Amino acid sequence: MSIASPYVLPILLLLGSNVFMTLAWYGHLRFKEQPLLLVIVAAWGIAFVEYCMAVPANRWGSAVYTTAQLKTIQEVITLIVFAVFSVVYLKEPFTWNYAVGFAFIAVGAFFVFHEW
């Protein structure tokens, strides 16, 4: 399966968009001395890049996934990206209760994709 596959490309675009989304929403937390207005404007700029990936991901992904599946993919990617970001960038611990909560969400994702 190639990167340009209609099944793979939307997932890669959602991964990229979530990296930018997480940076826009949480990246400023290491720069709390900066004026709030400045970080809002910076976050808007970062979010623009995020939207430039998320919108095509959902447009093209809707050809092969349902909207519920696309949303579930996005949420699972968001949790993975956020977990890595919070540990690596924000230097916060990833505790067992976070892992359990994320696992429950992964179980929910299983039910979205499983055909009965």
N, C-alpha and C positions, 0 to 999 in steps of 0.2 A: 504494500500500500504506500503510495507516494505522499509527500507533504501536500501536494496540490489536490489530493483526494477530497471529495466533498464531505467525507467523514472526518478527516484529519485536520484540514485547514481551519474550520470553525473552532475546533478545540485549541489549536495553536494561537489563533487570534484572541480567543477568550483568555488564554494564559497570559499573553502579552498585555491585554487590556487590564487584567487584574493586577499585574505588576505595577502598572501606572496608576491604577485606582488606589491601590494600597499606599503607594508613595504619596499620592495627592492627599489622601485622608489622614495618614499617620506619620508621614515623613517629617513634618514640621515639629513633631513632639521632641525632637532632639535640639530644636532651636527656639525654645520657649522665650528667649530674650528678644526675639524679633517681633515687631508690631503685628498684631492680629490682621490688620488690613493687608499688610505685605504678604503674609502667608496665605490669605484667602485668594489674592490675585495670582500668586504662584501656583496654588492648587488648581485654579481655573485653567491655567495654561497646561498643566500636567493632565488634567481631566479631559482637555480637548484631544490630546493624543490618545487617551483611553477610549473616548467615544469613536475616534477614527478607526479603532480596531473592533470595538464591541458591536457597533451597528452593522458592519459587513459580516461579522461572525454570525450574528443572528439572522441576517437576511439570507446569506448563503446556507447557513446551517438548517434553516427551516425547510430546505429542500429534502433533507434526509432525516431530520429529527423533529419530533413534536416540540411545541413551545415549552411544554412541561419538562421534556428531556433537556432542552437547551438551558432552561433556568436551573435545573438540577446540576448539569455540568458546570455552569457558571458558579454555583454556590459551593460545590466541592472544590473547584479550583481556587475560589476565594479563600476557603479555609486553609488549604495547603499553602498558598502564597502567604497568607497572613501569619500562619504558624512559623514559617521559615523567617519571614520579615521580623516578627516580634523577637525571635531568639537571636538572629544574626545582627539586625540593625538596631533594635531597641534594647538588646541585651536583657530581655525578660525571660524568666524561666518558663518552660513548657511543662506544666504539672500533669499529674495523672488524671485529675478531674477534667482538664481540658481534653485530654486524649479520649476519655470515656464519652464526653459530650460530642466530640467530633465523630467518634465511632457510631453513635446513635444516628447522626446525620447521614453517615455513609450507609447505614442500614436502610434509612429512608430512601436514599438514592437507588439502592438495590431494588426496592419495590417499584420505583418509577420506571426502571428499565426492564424489569422481569415481566415476561408475558405469561399470563396464567392460562 
